[in-house]
Amino acid sequence: AAAVGRSVHTYNVKKLGIVAVSNALPQDITCLAADRMLIFASYDNILHAFARNKEVVHTYGGHKARIHLLQPFGDHVISVDVDNILIVWNIQSEEEYLQVDFDKATFAVSAVLHPSTYLNKILLGSEQGSLQLWNIRSNKLLYSFPGWHLAVTTLEQAPAVDVVAVGLVSGHIIVHNIKFDETLMKFQQDWGPITAISFRTDGHPIMAAGSPVGHIALWDLEEKKLMCQMQDAHSTAIAGMSFVPGEPLLITNGADNAIRVWIFDGPGGTGRILRSRMGHSAPPTKIKYHGHNGEQILSAGQDGTLQSFSTVHEKFNKSLGRGSINKKKSKKKGLKLDTMVLPPITVFASEVAHQSDWDNIVACHQGYITCTTWNYQKTSMGAHKLRPEEFSKHKPIDIYATAVDMTSCGNFAVIGLSTGRVDVYNMQSGIHRGLYGKERAHEGAIRGVAVDGLNQLVITAGSEGLIKFWKFKTKDLVYSTELSSSPSGLLLHRDSGILGIAFDDFSINALDIETRKIVRTFSGHHGRINDMTFSPDGRWLITSSMDCTIKTWDLPSGCLIDCFLVDSAAVSLTMSPTGDFLASTHVDDLGIYLWSNRSLYSLVSLRPLPADYEPSVVTCPSTCPMQDVDVAGDEETCDEMIEYVSPEQLGEQLVTLSSLPESRWKNLLSLDIIKKKNKPREPPKVPTSAPFFIPTVPGLIPRYIAPEEGNDTQSKVVNLGVLAQKSDFYIQLEEALSTNEYTAPLRLLKSLGPSNIEIELRGLAPEGGGSMEVMLSFLRMIEMMLHKKYNFELAQAYLALFLKLHLKVLSSEPNLLEEVSRLSMQLEETWIHLRTLFSQSLCVLTYVKSALL
């Protein structure tokens, strides 16, 4: 188990893969211990116990100061705080079993150990050098060891009973028999205090000791001498060290953010690395997704290393090593004495094309003129150092590389310098292929360079406030424009041709490289913009700033659609090419955080945020959510997702169609044909019910009586004529004559099927039980629909059927004829206007689709 920030990661030794990740605690874990069942972790003055490597099952609160020592002890756990108070807790009941206060002046507890086979007893080491053996059950001091007048830093049980190894602040290791209070052997190492001790238990009498400088010493206990030393096992102090019981494996970890498993199978007894898991030992400065599958993130850190992290599984992580002026010489010197180390990488560019053929990453270093190449497949530094030829002999102090970009084909790198110079290099050979401008491209320092997707254009931005477009091949200046203020960074989305420009006045512009015009301007950050990233489709621009916000801008609408606060400002951002994650790194933070894109798996409102929107602080994602996670925050966003209901008509001047299916209106004119086609050939016959005993004719030969032929051919259609009742539609049309409100009859007609509509319209004529007034009312309803320009296709269908059914009646009535001629003019006007618009649209569409463009 290893503490990683607020969580505990549990690894298996076999493959060093993560087995489990615990829920997050409110603060970073400062102390960790484990027994057979539980993992104990403390922060500040609170102690927690994790079960099944995951959830917190016990909490022990009673210390007033920070806990700095933990020791599980059967059914109890012992914790010591910096105020020198020792508390023994009952694990299950969470109650204090015993509390012992030590005087800091005479016995400041610095190490705790439960000696093997010593029932109910613990051994305490002190900063004064003395040791004490206590019986916890009876709360008695059994024995006090005078010690060696040097502070005890660590205590470790040896494989032999009664024997304990004591690590001292002076670098001495005392192997002591506590039964007889006598020293068996003494060792000393020259690298400062002993930080950790462990014994091999696979038959070799060897003891390993860790030091604050990262070296490990291996001592032979039989011959009582130093066997060998492993220098630079870690680049920082050895924090923990443990031999796997019964195996020649040593597990170590340190503050350099690494866990290593060493195997002792070679001659001389020294160990070699079998497996390791490591991150950056100093915060990352720049991250970028590598490739198109969204599975690898390249990360450059302040520790000078370039690493690749997998979003799929830790086993795919790999380190490309540290930047070095001369790799061979630096390997000979070792980490500590290496004077050839390059400063940290500030920016880098990578491409997948040709990565199996030659180097595919180019990086700029802080305050350094030379750009380095790296090979992703070989996971090492590349062969070339890219710098202008005039600086090959001497390296100027005040000139350095500021911006870099690679062509999408992986053949060329474009590098901008602080002097305003922009050079092109070949990635395969490292040869200088020319520069933009006569002497330099810009008057001020280069703040950003970008190459378009087809190697046609190079775009450069200078601190003097100019942005320039150059032809990639001929290196001619194509276009130059002045920006509103000095730019601080550039980012090009190659697929859409949108260039994001961040400014020193904390605003952001989006520039279309086709039209060379600024198409969007965003302002809202109150601090330096650290980084920008586009979503894969180029619709969103996500920016991070020193004001601790991460904002998402929607380019089509030009609005801010998401904003949240983080505890420490995001230094670098990158969005996955598949759009599933946003990765971020933060000030003074070693981790890379992945944020999930909620719009992929839930309905998210992309409405612009209000002007007075106050962003909420979001805790950075950990490997598992916090235990008592508040889900209420997520529900709020769901509530505000109001379903959009389209109005019946968007605008009065627009012709609007109904949302009814075509089957309800399209076939109204052809209903008689459809009915004829669907008519059965003969009417269905009702089967006569068979009698229980079939009757027979009397006679010698038994014969059944033939069934009677049905002669009931009476028509079931009753001609009601004048007795016909008025329908709802008819009544509403009559009422509408006086009120002039036709929405109710129209709504009723829209709810009917094609057959019912025909029946209703037939019933409007006098022979069907209707009247001339109702027919006039229907024509006025159609006139209202055409005037308001809504349900346009229904008006056409209803009117067509009406004319088909009642043409004779209409032609004989002057009132109706006048109404019909008015309708005809209205229809003609609307249709001529619509036809013109349709023709225009079709012309434009044909032009766009033609080969002229």
Secondary structure, DSSP 8 states (H G I E B T S, - for coil): -EEETTEEEEE-TTT--EEEE--B-SS---EEEE-SSEEEEEETTEEEEEETTTEEEEEEE--SS-EEEEEEETTEEEEEETTSEEEEEETTT--EEEEEE--TTT--EEEEE--TT-TTEEEEEETTS-EEEEETTTTEEEEEE-TTSS-EEEEEE-SSTTEEEEEETTSEEEEEETTTTEEEEEEE-SSSS--EEEE--SS--EEEEE-TTS-EEEEETTTTEEEEEETTSSSS-EEEEEE-TTSSEEEEEETTTEEEEEE--SGGG--EEEEEEE--SS-EEEEEEESSSS-EEEEEETTSEEEEEESS-GGG-EEEEE-BS-HHHHHHH-STT---B---EEEEEE--TTTTTS--EEEEETT-S-EEEEETTTTEEEEEEE--GGGSSS--SS--EEEEEE-TTSSEEEEEETTS-EEEEETTT--EEEESSSS-S-SS-EEEEEE-TTS-EEEEEETTSEEEEEETTT--EEEEEE-SS-EEEEEEETTTTEEEEEETTSEEEEEETTTTEEEEEEE---S-EEEEEE-TTSSEEEEEETTSEEEEEETTTTEEEEEEE-SS-EEEEEE-TTSSEEEEEETT---EEEEE-GGGTS--------TT----B-----SS-BTT---HHHHHHHHT-------S-S-TTS-------GGGTTTGGGHHHHHHHHS-SS---------SS--EE-SSS-EE----------------GGG----HHHHHHHHHHHH---HHHHHHHHHS-HHHHHHHHHTTSGGGT--HHHHHHHHHHHHHHHHHT-SHHHHHHHHHHHHHHHHHHHHH-HHHHHHHHHHHHHHHHHHHHHHHHHHHHHHHHHHHHSTT-
